[in-house]
Structures are given as structure tokens and as C-alpha cells.
Amino acid sequence: MANFQRTVEDFTCENCGANVTGNGYTNHCPQCLWSKHVDIQPGDRAAECRGLMEPIAAGTASDELFVVQRCVQCGHIRRNRSTPSDNRDALLALFGRPIPD
């Protein structure tokens, strides 16, 4: 596994159109919680899929909130830590949904 490469990137969310200011750890839109399938390992930008990652559930682990996303193109599932800038209403709406293993 390669070491994480922090790259500061701003982007426009391909789901809701929000302009997102990245900090090098930003991996999803804080407004709608969607992302893009770009990494195999965090930060490597090596995934060829490039499909949109839909938020499908949320949960907690070690007192941290996380969002579960599934790629609408290939079905890949991953968890991402929530951030203080995330839309809390959108995040809370995901709680109670089944979390895939």
C-alpha cells in the first residue's frame, strides 16, 4: 500500500453543483455528501472508474461520524469520515439505513 499523498484540490460537485474548497483531505461534497470514485488507496487518484459515489448510510465508530458511499457505476463501497463542514441534516438523514460490510 502506498503512502497517502495529500493534494489540495478544489472541485465542483458533479451531483449538486456546489463549489468545494479542498484542504488535502476533502473527499466528498459537504452539501450533498456525494463523492467521485477516483482513489484505489486514499489520495492516489488511481481508480479508473470515475463514477459518482452516492451516500447510502451513516454511522459512528470511535466517537467519529462517517458516511458510507456506493459507486453508482461499479458498486464499490467505502466509508469516509464526516467533517464539521458537512450538512448535518443530510448526514442525519442517512442514520438508520443498513451499513454494508
Biopython code that builds the backbone (N, CA, C, O; Angstrom):
import numpy as np
from Bio.PDB.StructureBuilder import StructureBuilder

atoms = [
    (1, "MET", "N", (0.846, -1.184, 0.000)),
    (1, "MET", "CA", (0.000, 0.000, 0.000)),
    (1, "MET", "C", (0.887, 1.243, 0.000)),
    (1, "MET", "O", (1.793, 1.360, 0.826)),
    (2, "ALA", "N", (0.637, 2.143, -0.899)),
    (2, "ALA", "CA", (1.407, 3.380, -0.991)),
    (2, "ALA", "C", (1.026, 4.317, 0.144)),
    (2, "ALA", "O", (-0.070, 4.227, 0.696)),
    (3, "ASN", "N", (1.945, 5.220, 0.488)),
    (3, "ASN", "CA", (1.653, 6.226, 1.499)),
    (3, "ASN", "C", (0.659, 7.231, 0.949)),
    (3, "ASN", "O", (0.650, 7.524, -0.246)),
    (4, "PHE", "N", (-0.182, 7.760, 1.840)),
    (4, "PHE", "CA", (-1.160, 8.767, 1.465)),
    (4, "PHE", "C", (-0.454, 10.001, 0.920)),
    (4, "PHE", "O", (0.513, 10.486, 1.508)),
    (5, "GLN", "N", (-0.937, 10.494, -0.190)),
    (5, "GLN", "CA", (-0.414, 11.714, -0.788)),
    (5, "GLN", "C", (-1.456, 12.819, -0.627)),
    (5, "GLN", "O", (-2.502, 12.796, -1.275)),
    (6, "ARG", "N", (-1.162, 13.777, 0.235)),
    (6, "ARG", "CA", (-2.088, 14.890, 0.448)),
    (6, "ARG", "C", (-1.943, 15.869, -0.707)),
    (6, "ARG", "O", (-0.858, 16.391, -0.964)),
    (7, "THR", "N", (-3.052, 16.111, -1.401)),
    (7, "THR", "CA", (-3.084, 17.064, -2.507)),
    (7, "THR", "C", (-4.278, 17.979, -2.302)),
    (7, "THR", "O", (-5.415, 17.513, -2.231)),
    (8, "VAL", "N", (-4.030, 19.265, -2.208)),
    (8, "VAL", "CA", (-5.112, 20.227, -2.037)),
    (8, "VAL", "C", (-5.775, 20.448, -3.391)),
    (8, "VAL", "O", (-5.136, 20.905, -4.339)),
    (9, "GLU", "N", (-7.068, 20.118, -3.473)),
    (9, "GLU", "CA", (-7.816, 20.239, -4.729)),
    (9, "GLU", "C", (-9.180, 20.850, -4.457)),
    (9, "GLU", "O", (-9.907, 20.370, -3.587)),
    (10, "ASP", "N", (-9.535, 21.886, -5.176)),
    (10, "ASP", "CA", (-10.892, 22.418, -5.169)),
    (10, "ASP", "C", (-11.650, 21.712, -6.285)),
    (10, "ASP", "O", (-11.051, 21.304, -7.279)),
    (11, "PHE", "N", (-12.973, 21.564, -6.127)),
    (11, "PHE", "CA", (-13.755, 20.917, -7.179)),
    (11, "PHE", "C", (-15.196, 21.393, -7.144)),
    (11, "PHE", "O", (-15.666, 21.954, -6.155)),
    (12, "THR", "N", (-15.876, 21.155, -8.242)),
    (12, "THR", "CA", (-17.314, 21.398, -8.328)),
    (12, "THR", "C", (-17.993, 20.045, -8.211)),
    (12, "THR", "O", (-17.682, 19.125, -8.968)),
    (13, "CYS", "N", (-18.924, 19.915, -7.264)),
    (13, "CYS", "CA", (-19.623, 18.648, -7.059)),
    (13, "CYS", "C", (-20.409, 18.293, -8.311)),
    (13, "CYS", "O", (-21.198, 19.096, -8.809)),
    (14, "GLU", "N", (-20.189, 17.098, -8.811)),
    (14, "GLU", "CA", (-20.890, 16.654, -10.020)),
    (14, "GLU", "C", (-22.322, 16.225, -9.723)),
    (14, "GLU", "O", (-23.085, 15.966, -10.655)),
    (15, "ASN", "N", (-22.709, 16.142, -8.447)),
    (15, "ASN", "CA", (-24.086, 15.808, -8.104)),
    (15, "ASN", "C", (-24.933, 17.072, -7.916)),
    (15, "ASN", "O", (-25.979, 17.217, -8.548)),
    (16, "CYS", "N", (-24.480, 17.992, -7.041)),
    (16, "CYS", "CA", (-25.317, 19.158, -6.725)),
    (16, "CYS", "C", (-24.789, 20.479, -7.267)),
    (16, "CYS", "O", (-25.493, 21.487, -7.207)),
    (17, "GLY", "N", (-23.558, 20.498, -7.799)),
    (17, "GLY", "CA", (-23.001, 21.702, -8.377)),
    (17, "GLY", "C", (-22.330, 22.650, -7.394)),
    (17, "GLY", "O", (-21.890, 23.730, -7.787)),
    (18, "ALA", "N", (-22.243, 22.265, -6.111)),
    (18, "ALA", "CA", (-21.592, 23.126, -5.124)),
    (18, "ALA", "C", (-20.098, 23.258, -5.437)),
    (18, "ALA", "O", (-19.456, 22.300, -5.868)),
    (19, "ASN", "N", (-19.563, 24.448, -5.214)),
    (19, "ASN", "CA", (-18.126, 24.667, -5.328)),
    (19, "ASN", "C", (-17.501, 24.311, -3.988)),
    (19, "ASN", "O", (-17.847, 24.893, -2.960)),
    (20, "VAL", "N", (-16.581, 23.355, -4.001)),
    (20, "VAL", "CA", (-15.988, 22.831, -2.773)),
    (20, "VAL", "C", (-14.521, 23.234, -2.715)),
    (20, "VAL", "O", (-13.766, 23.005, -3.660)),
    (21, "THR", "N", (-14.128, 23.834, -1.604)),
    (21, "THR", "CA", (-12.733, 24.183, -1.359)),
    (21, "THR", "C", (-12.086, 23.033, -0.611)),
    (21, "THR", "O", (-12.470, 22.725, 0.518)),
    (22, "GLY", "N", (-11.113, 22.402, -1.231)),
    (22, "GLY", "CA", (-10.447, 21.261, -0.619)),
    (22, "GLY", "C", (-9.354, 21.677, 0.333)),
    (22, "GLY", "O", (-8.834, 22.789, 0.254)),
    (23, "ASN", "N", (-9.003, 20.764, 1.249)),
    (23, "ASN", "CA", (-7.925, 21.030, 2.193)),
    (23, "ASN", "C", (-6.843, 19.950, 2.146)),
    (23, "ASN", "O", (-5.953, 19.915, 2.995)),
    (24, "GLY", "N", (-6.928, 19.082, 1.161)),
    (24, "GLY", "CA", (-5.980, 17.977, 1.057)),
    (24, "GLY", "C", (-6.518, 16.683, 1.634)),
    (24, "GLY", "O", (-5.974, 15.608, 1.379)),
    (25, "TYR", "N", (-7.589, 16.784, 2.415)),
    (25, "TYR", "CA", (-8.240, 15.606, 2.977)),
    (25, "TYR", "C", (-9.696, 15.534, 2.528)),
    (25, "TYR", "O", (-10.391, 14.566, 2.836)),
    (26, "THR", "N", (-10.159, 16.540, 1.809)),
    (26, "THR", "CA", (-11.552, 16.603, 1.374)),
    (26, "THR", "C", (-11.834, 15.466, 0.399)),
    (26, "THR", "O", (-11.159, 15.341, -0.623)),
    (27, "ASN", "N", (-12.837, 14.630, 0.713)),
    (27, "ASN", "CA", (-13.130, 13.501, -0.167)),
    (27, "ASN", "C", (-14.601, 13.397, -0.541)),
    (27, "ASN", "O", (-15.016, 12.422, -1.167)),
    (28, "HIS", "N", (-15.390, 14.396, -0.162)),
    (28, "HIS", "CA", (-16.789, 14.407, -0.569)),
    (28, "HIS", "C", (-17.331, 15.834, -0.467)),
    (28, "HIS", "O", (-16.740, 16.697, 0.182)),
    (29, "CYS", "N", (-18.461, 16.055, -1.119)),
    (29, "CYS", "CA", (-19.123, 17.356, -1.079)),
    (29, "CYS", "C", (-19.774, 17.541, 0.288)),
    (29, "CYS", "O", (-20.550, 16.682, 0.706)),
    (30, "PRO", "N", (-19.487, 18.625, 0.995)),
    (30, "PRO", "CA", (-20.091, 18.826, 2.307)),
    (30, "PRO", "C", (-21.580, 19.177, 2.243)),
    (30, "PRO", "O", (-22.267, 19.115, 3.262)),
    (31, "GLN", "N", (-22.084, 19.541, 1.071)),
    (31, "GLN", "CA", (-23.502, 19.886, 0.947)),
    (31, "GLN", "C", (-24.385, 18.654, 0.763)),
    (31, "GLN", "O", (-25.366, 18.479, 1.486)),
    (32, "CYS", "N", (-24.040, 17.795, -0.207)),
    (32, "CYS", "CA", (-24.896, 16.648, -0.528)),
    (32, "CYS", "C", (-24.270, 15.315, -0.125)),
    (32, "CYS", "O", (-24.936, 14.281, -0.189)),
    (33, "LEU", "N", (-22.999, 15.320, 0.290)),
    (33, "LEU", "CA", (-22.248, 14.151, 0.764)),
    (33, "LEU", "C", (-21.886, 13.162, -0.342)),
    (33, "LEU", "O", (-21.421, 12.061, -0.050)),
    (34, "TRP", "N", (-22.089, 13.536, -1.607)),
    (34, "TRP", "CA", (-21.670, 12.694, -2.730)),
    (34, "TRP", "C", (-20.172, 12.886, -2.963)),
    (34, "TRP", "O", (-19.582, 13.878, -2.534)),
    (35, "SER", "N", (-19.577, 11.924, -3.648)),
    (35, "SER", "CA", (-18.157, 11.964, -3.954)),
    (35, "SER", "C", (-17.958, 11.424, -5.358)),
    (35, "SER", "O", (-18.917, 11.231, -6.105)),
    (36, "LYS", "N", (-16.700, 11.183, -5.707)),
    (36, "LYS", "CA", (-16.370, 10.605, -7.007)),
    (36, "LYS", "C", (-15.360, 9.491, -6.781)),
    (36, "LYS", "O", (-14.435, 9.639, -5.983)),
    (37, "HIS", "N", (-15.534, 8.386, -7.474)),
    (37, "HIS", "CA", (-14.667, 7.211, -7.331)),
    (37, "HIS", "C", (-13.365, 7.459, -8.077)),
    (37, "HIS", "O", (-13.235, 7.105, -9.249)),
    (38, "VAL", "N", (-12.393, 8.074, -7.386)),
    (38, "VAL", "CA", (-11.120, 8.418, -8.013)),
    (38, "VAL", "C", (-9.924, 7.690, -7.398)),
    (38, "VAL", "O", (-8.864, 7.619, -8.021)),
    (39, "ASP", "N", (-10.077, 7.147, -6.184)),
    (39, "ASP", "CA", (-8.944, 6.530, -5.493)),
    (39, "ASP", "C", (-9.103, 5.018, -5.351)),
    (39, "ASP", "O", (-10.203, 4.500, -5.159)),
    (40, "ILE", "N", (-7.961, 4.329, -5.453)),
    (40, "ILE", "CA", (-7.891, 2.935, -5.031)),
    (40, "ILE", "C", (-7.464, 2.935, -3.564)),
    (40, "ILE", "O", (-8.119, 2.328, -2.717)),
    (41, "GLN", "N", (-6.366, 3.617, -3.275)),
    (41, "GLN", "CA", (-5.934, 3.902, -1.911)),
    (41, "GLN", "C", (-6.128, 5.398, -1.697)),
    (41, "GLN", "O", (-5.951, 6.174, -2.636)),
    (42, "PRO", "N", (-6.490, 5.829, -0.475)),
    (42, "PRO", "CA", (-6.771, 7.254, -0.255)),
    (42, "PRO", "C", (-5.679, 8.177, -0.800)),
    (42, "PRO", "O", (-4.506, 8.068, -0.443)),
    (43, "GLY", "N", (-6.107, 9.088, -1.678)),
    (43, "GLY", "CA", (-5.228, 10.106, -2.225)),
    (43, "GLY", "C", (-4.462, 9.739, -3.472)),
    (43, "GLY", "O", (-3.759, 10.587, -4.021)),
    (44, "ASP", "N", (-4.569, 8.483, -3.952)),
    (44, "ASP", "CA", (-3.721, 8.088, -5.087)),
    (44, "ASP", "C", (-4.286, 8.474, -6.456)),
    (44, "ASP", "O", (-3.539, 8.496, -7.433)),
    (45, "ARG", "N", (-5.564, 8.774, -6.551)),
    (45, "ARG", "CA", (-6.238, 9.151, -7.801)),
    (45, "ARG", "C", (-6.021, 8.107, -8.892)),
    (45, "ARG", "O", (-5.956, 8.455, -10.071)),
    (46, "ALA", "N", (-5.908, 6.828, -8.515)),
    (46, "ALA", "CA", (-5.578, 5.749, -9.450)),
    (46, "ALA", "C", (-6.792, 4.941, -9.922)),
    (46, "ALA", "O", (-6.639, 4.069, -10.777)),
    (47, "ALA", "N", (-7.971, 5.198, -9.401)),
    (47, "ALA", "CA", (-9.147, 4.442, -9.841)),
    (47, "ALA", "C", (-9.543, 4.873, -11.252)),
    (47, "ALA", "O", (-9.590, 6.067, -11.550)),
    (48, "GLU", "N", (-9.822, 3.919, -12.101)),
    (48, "GLU", "CA", (-10.222, 4.223, -13.471)),
    (48, "GLU", "C", (-11.722, 4.473, -13.605)),
    (48, "GLU", "O", (-12.158, 5.058, -14.596)),
    (49, "CYS", "N", (-12.511, 4.045, -12.637)),
    (49, "CYS", "CA", (-13.969, 4.094, -12.716)),
    (49, "CYS", "C", (-14.511, 5.508, -12.936)),
    (49, "CYS", "O", (-15.210, 5.765, -13.917)),
    (50, "ARG", "N", (-14.190, 6.409, -12.030)),
    (50, "ARG", "CA", (-14.630, 7.811, -12.076)),
    (50, "ARG", "C", (-16.143, 7.990, -11.928)),
    (50, "ARG", "O", (-16.668, 9.053, -12.261)),
    (51, "GLY", "N", (-16.855, 6.963, -11.432)),
    (51, "GLY", "CA", (-18.288, 7.079, -11.203)),
    (51, "GLY", "C", (-18.591, 7.914, -9.976)),
    (51, "GLY", "O", (-17.717, 8.125, -9.135)),
    (52, "LEU", "N", (-19.820, 8.392, -9.865)),
    (52, "LEU", "CA", (-20.238, 9.138, -8.685)),
    (52, "LEU", "C", (-20.503, 8.176, -7.535)),
    (52, "LEU", "O", (-21.010, 7.071, -7.732)),
    (53, "MET", "N", (-20.149, 8.618, -6.329)),
    (53, "MET", "CA", (-20.321, 7.825, -5.118)),
    (53, "MET", "C", (-21.513, 8.387, -4.342)),
    (53, "MET", "O", (-21.448, 9.499, -3.818)),
    (54, "GLU", "N", (-22.593, 7.620, -4.271)),
    (54, "GLU", "CA", (-23.823, 8.038, -3.597)),
    (54, "GLU", "C", (-23.743, 7.756, -2.107)),
    (54, "GLU", "O", (-23.344, 6.657, -1.722)),
    (55, "PRO", "N", (-24.112, 8.714, -1.245)),
    (55, "PRO", "CA", (-24.167, 8.428, 0.181)),
    (55, "PRO", "C", (-25.366, 7.518, 0.459)),
    (55, "PRO", "O", (-26.497, 7.844, 0.098)),
    (56, "ILE", "N", (-25.109, 6.374, 1.105)),
    (56, "ILE", "CA", (-26.187, 5.406, 1.317)),
    (56, "ILE", "C", (-26.469, 5.126, 2.789)),
    (56, "ILE", "O", (-27.502, 4.542, 3.117)),
    (57, "ALA", "N", (-25.567, 5.535, 3.680)),
    (57, "ALA", "CA", (-25.764, 5.298, 5.113)),
    (57, "ALA", "C", (-24.773, 6.165, 5.878)),
    (57, "ALA", "O", (-23.881, 6.777, 5.291)),
    (58, "ALA", "N", (-24.940, 6.207, 7.196)),
    (58, "ALA", "CA", (-24.005, 6.901, 8.071)),
    (58, "ALA", "C", (-23.972, 6.165, 9.396)),
    (58, "ALA", "O", (-24.910, 5.454, 9.756)),
    (59, "GLY", "N", (-22.881, 6.348, 10.110)),
    (59, "GLY", "CA", (-22.752, 5.695, 11.405)),
    (59, "GLY", "C", (-21.688, 6.359, 12.239)),
    (59, "GLY", "O", (-21.179, 7.426, 11.894)),
    (60, "THR", "N", (-21.354, 5.712, 13.352)),
    (60, "THR", "CA", (-20.308, 6.205, 14.234)),
    (60, "THR", "C", (-19.345, 5.070, 14.537)),
    (60, "THR", "O", (-19.735, 3.905, 14.614)),
    (61, "ALA", "N", (-18.091, 5.427, 14.706)),
    (61, "ALA", "CA", (-17.051, 4.494, 15.132)),
    (61, "ALA", "C", (-16.013, 5.301, 15.893)),
    (61, "ALA", "O", (-15.552, 6.339, 15.419)),
    (62, "SER", "N", (-15.651, 4.823, 17.067)),
    (62, "SER", "CA", (-14.668, 5.531, 17.903)),
    (62, "SER", "C", (-15.058, 7.003, 18.068)),
    (62, "SER", "O", (-14.209, 7.891, 17.988)),
    (63, "ASP", "N", (-16.336, 7.246, 18.296)),
    (63, "ASP", "CA", (-16.867, 8.599, 18.507)),
    (63, "ASP", "C", (-16.694, 9.525, 17.310)),
    (63, "ASP", "O", (-16.742, 10.745, 17.467)),
    (64, "GLU", "N", (-16.493, 8.967, 16.113)),
    (64, "GLU", "CA", (-16.428, 9.767, 14.895)),
    (64, "GLU", "C", (-17.582, 9.386, 13.983)),
    (64, "GLU", "O", (-17.943, 8.215, 13.871)),
    (65, "LEU", "N", (-18.155, 10.393, 13.332)),
    (65, "LEU", "CA", (-19.211, 10.139, 12.359)),
    (65, "LEU", "C", (-18.586, 9.776, 11.021)),
    (65, "LEU", "O", (-17.533, 10.303, 10.660)),
    (66, "PHE", "N", (-19.231, 8.877, 10.286)),
    (66, "PHE", "CA", (-18.761, 8.545, 8.945)),
    (66, "PHE", "C", (-19.938, 8.413, 7.997)),
    (66, "PHE", "O", (-21.071, 8.167, 8.410)),
    (67, "VAL", "N", (-19.641, 8.582, 6.716)),
    (67, "VAL", "CA", (-20.611, 8.435, 5.636)),
    (67, "VAL", "C", (-20.201, 7.199, 4.831)),
    (67, "VAL", "O", (-19.022, 7.008, 4.535)),
    (68, "VAL", "N", (-21.174, 6.367, 4.483)),
    (68, "VAL", "CA", (-20.924, 5.215, 3.619)),
    (68, "VAL", "C", (-21.398, 5.600, 2.223)),
    (68, "VAL", "O", (-22.516, 6.084, 2.044)),
    (69, "GLN", "N", (-20.533, 5.379, 1.238)),
    (69, "GLN", "CA", (-20.868, 5.716, -0.141)),
    (69, "GLN", "C", (-20.725, 4.482, -1.024)),
    (69, "GLN", "O", (-19.871, 3.625, -0.795)),
    (70, "ARG", "N", (-21.595, 4.413, -2.055)),
    (70, "ARG", "CA", (-21.523, 3.335, -3.043)),
    (70, "ARG", "C", (-21.446, 3.957, -4.429)),
    (70, "ARG", "O", (-22.219, 4.853, -4.769)),
    (71, "CYS", "N", (-20.494, 3.463, -5.226)),
    (71, "CYS", "CA", (-20.328, 3.967, -6.585)),
    (71, "CYS", "C", (-21.529, 3.532, -7.427)),
    (71, "CYS", "O", (-21.870, 2.350, -7.469)),
    (72, "VAL", "N", (-22.159, 4.484, -8.087)),
    (72, "VAL", "CA", (-23.326, 4.173, -8.913)),
    (72, "VAL", "C", (-22.931, 3.491, -10.215)),
    (72, "VAL", "O", (-23.787, 2.958, -10.920)),
    (73, "GLN", "N", (-21.643, 3.502, -10.539)),
    (73, "GLN", "CA", (-21.178, 2.870, -11.774)),
    (73, "GLN", "C", (-20.699, 1.434, -11.556)),
    (73, "GLN", "O", (-21.085, 0.529, -12.295)),
    (74, "CYS", "N", (-19.846, 1.224, -10.528)),
    (74, "CYS", "CA", (-19.248, -0.109, -10.342)),
    (74, "CYS", "C", (-19.654, -0.801, -9.048)),
    (74, "CYS", "O", (-19.356, -1.982, -8.870)),
    (75, "GLY", "N", (-20.328, -0.094, -8.137)),
    (75, "GLY", "CA", (-20.789, -0.697, -6.898)),
    (75, "GLY", "C", (-19.792, -0.687, -5.751)),
    (75, "GLY", "O", (-20.109, -1.173, -4.666)),
    (76, "HIS", "N", (-18.592, -0.147, -5.959)),
    (76, "HIS", "CA", (-17.578, -0.075, -4.898)),
    (76, "HIS", "C", (-18.155, 0.672, -3.698)),
    (76, "HIS", "O", (-18.822, 1.694, -3.862)),
    (77, "ILE", "N", (-17.897, 0.158, -2.485)),
    (77, "ILE", "CA", (-18.391, 0.780, -1.260)),
    (77, "ILE", "C", (-17.209, 1.220, -0.418)),
    (77, "ILE", "O", (-16.215, 0.504, -0.306)),
    (78, "ARG", "N", (-17.321, 2.416, 0.182)),
    (78, "ARG", "CA", (-16.281, 2.888, 1.097)),
    (78, "ARG", "C", (-16.905, 3.775, 2.169)),
    (78, "ARG", "O", (-18.002, 4.310, 2.011)),
    (79, "ARG", "N", (-16.162, 3.908, 3.264)),
    (79, "ARG", "CA", (-16.538, 4.810, 4.358)),
    (79, "ARG", "C", (-15.622, 6.023, 4.329)),
    (79, "ARG", "O", (-14.427, 5.907, 4.059)),
    (80, "ASN", "N", (-16.194, 7.183, 4.610)),
    (80, "ASN", "CA", (-15.426, 8.428, 4.703)),
    (80, "ASN", "C", (-15.796, 9.121, 6.002)),
    (80, "ASN", "O", (-16.968, 9.169, 6.374)),
    (81, "ARG", "N", (-14.807, 9.653, 6.688)),
    (81, "ARG", "CA", (-15.077, 10.423, 7.899)),
    (81, "ARG", "C", (-15.903, 11.648, 7.556)),
    (81, "ARG", "O", (-15.698, 12.286, 6.524)),
    (82, "SER", "N", (-16.830, 11.962, 8.428)),
    (82, "SER", "CA", (-17.581, 13.197, 8.304)),
    (82, "SER", "C", (-16.690, 14.346, 8.776)),
    (82, "SER", "O", (-15.749, 14.142, 9.543)),
    (83, "THR", "N", (-16.999, 15.541, 8.309)),
    (83, "THR", "CA", (-16.246, 16.716, 8.721)),
    (83, "THR", "C", (-17.202, 17.733, 9.351)),
    (83, "THR", "O", (-18.409, 17.666, 9.121)),
    (84, "PRO", "N", (-16.681, 18.660, 10.132)),
    (84, "PRO", "CA", (-17.546, 19.678, 10.741)),
    (84, "PRO", "C", (-18.309, 20.514, 9.707)),
    (84, "PRO", "O", (-19.356, 21.077, 10.026)),
    (85, "SER", "N", (-17.801, 20.602, 8.480)),
    (85, "SER", "CA", (-18.486, 21.404, 7.461)),
    (85, "SER", "C", (-19.599, 20.637, 6.744)),
    (85, "SER", "O", (-20.313, 21.217, 5.926)),
    (86, "ASP", "N", (-19.758, 19.351, 7.037)),
    (86, "ASP", "CA", (-20.809, 18.558, 6.382)),
    (86, "ASP", "C", (-22.200, 19.034, 6.776)),
    (86, "ASP", "O", (-22.436, 19.432, 7.917)),
    (87, "ASN", "N", (-23.103, 18.986, 5.827)),
    (87, "ASN", "CA", (-24.506, 19.324, 6.034)),
    (87, "ASN", "C", (-25.086, 18.329, 7.041)),
    (87, "ASN", "O", (-25.288, 17.160, 6.712)),
    (88, "ARG", "N", (-25.353, 18.787, 8.262)),
    (88, "ARG", "CA", (-25.809, 17.891, 9.335)),
    (88, "ARG", "C", (-27.167, 17.271, 9.033)),
    (88, "ARG", "O", (-27.396, 16.114, 9.385)),
    (89, "ASP", "N", (-28.068, 18.000, 8.398)),
    (89, "ASP", "CA", (-29.377, 17.432, 8.051)),
    (89, "ASP", "C", (-29.210, 16.274, 7.067)),
    (89, "ASP", "O", (-29.848, 15.232, 7.216)),
    (90, "ALA", "N", (-28.353, 16.460, 6.063)),
    (90, "ALA", "CA", (-28.113, 15.386, 5.092)),
    (90, "ALA", "C", (-27.456, 14.193, 5.766)),
    (90, "ALA", "O", (-27.794, 13.048, 5.463)),
    (91, "LEU", "N", (-26.524, 14.444, 6.675)),
    (91, "LEU", "CA", (-25.843, 13.366, 7.385)),
    (91, "LEU", "C", (-26.811, 12.604, 8.287)),
    (91, "LEU", "O", (-26.839, 11.374, 8.265)),
    (92, "LEU", "N", (-27.591, 13.316, 9.070)),
    (92, "LEU", "CA", (-28.524, 12.659, 9.994)),
    (92, "LEU", "C", (-29.603, 11.872, 9.261)),
    (92, "LEU", "O", (-30.104, 10.877, 9.784)),
    (93, "ALA", "N", (-29.966, 12.308, 8.053)),
    (93, "ALA", "CA", (-30.965, 11.578, 7.260)),
    (93, "ALA", "C", (-30.473, 10.193, 6.862)),
    (93, "ALA", "O", (-31.282, 9.323, 6.538)),
    (94, "LEU", "N", (-29.157, 9.972, 6.881)),
    (94, "LEU", "CA", (-28.595, 8.686, 6.486)),
    (94, "LEU", "C", (-28.533, 7.677, 7.623)),
    (94, "LEU", "O", (-28.358, 6.483, 7.378)),
    (95, "PHE", "N", (-28.674, 8.140, 8.870)),
    (95, "PHE", "CA", (-28.626, 7.226, 10.009)),
    (95, "PHE", "C", (-29.842, 6.320, 10.004)),
    (95, "PHE", "O", (-30.934, 6.735, 9.613)),
    (96, "GLY", "N", (-29.652, 5.084, 10.440)),
    (96, "GLY", "CA", (-30.728, 4.105, 10.480)),
    (96, "GLY", "C", (-30.810, 3.251, 9.224)),
    (96, "GLY", "O", (-31.546, 2.265, 9.199)),
    (97, "ARG", "N", (-30.074, 3.607, 8.194)),
    (97, "ARG", "CA", (-30.018, 2.787, 6.991)),
    (97, "ARG", "C", (-28.992, 1.678, 7.200)),
    (97, "ARG", "O", (-28.012, 1.877, 7.917)),
    (98, "PRO", "N", (-29.198, 0.527, 6.593)),
    (98, "PRO", "CA", (-28.230, -0.566, 6.765)),
    (98, "PRO", "C", (-26.847, -0.176, 6.253)),
    (98, "PRO", "O", (-26.713, 0.428, 5.189)),
    (99, "ILE", "N", (-25.828, -0.529, 7.022)),
    (99, "ILE", "CA", (-24.447, -0.265, 6.646)),
    (99, "ILE", "C", (-23.848, -1.547, 6.087)),
    (99, "ILE", "O", (-23.719, -2.534, 6.812)),
    (100, "PRO", "N", (-23.480, -1.549, 4.809)),
    (100, "PRO", "CA", (-22.886, -2.749, 4.213)),
    (100, "PRO", "C", (-21.548, -3.084, 4.878)),
    (100, "PRO", "O", (-20.836, -2.195, 5.345)),
    (101, "ASP", "N", (-21.224, -4.360, 4.913)),
    (101, "ASP", "CA", (-19.935, -4.800, 5.469)),
    (101, "ASP", "C", (-18.784, -4.479, 4.555)),
    (101, "ASP", "O", (-17.636, -4.784, 4.878)),
]
sb = StructureBuilder()
sb.init_structure("model")
sb.init_model(0)
sb.init_chain("A")
sb.init_seg("    ")
for serial, (resi, resn, name, xyz) in enumerate(atoms, 1):
    if name == "N":
        sb.init_residue(resn, " ", resi, " ")
    sb.init_atom(name, np.array(xyz, "f"), 0.0, 1.0, " ", f" {name:<3s}", serial, name[0])
structure = sb.get_structure()
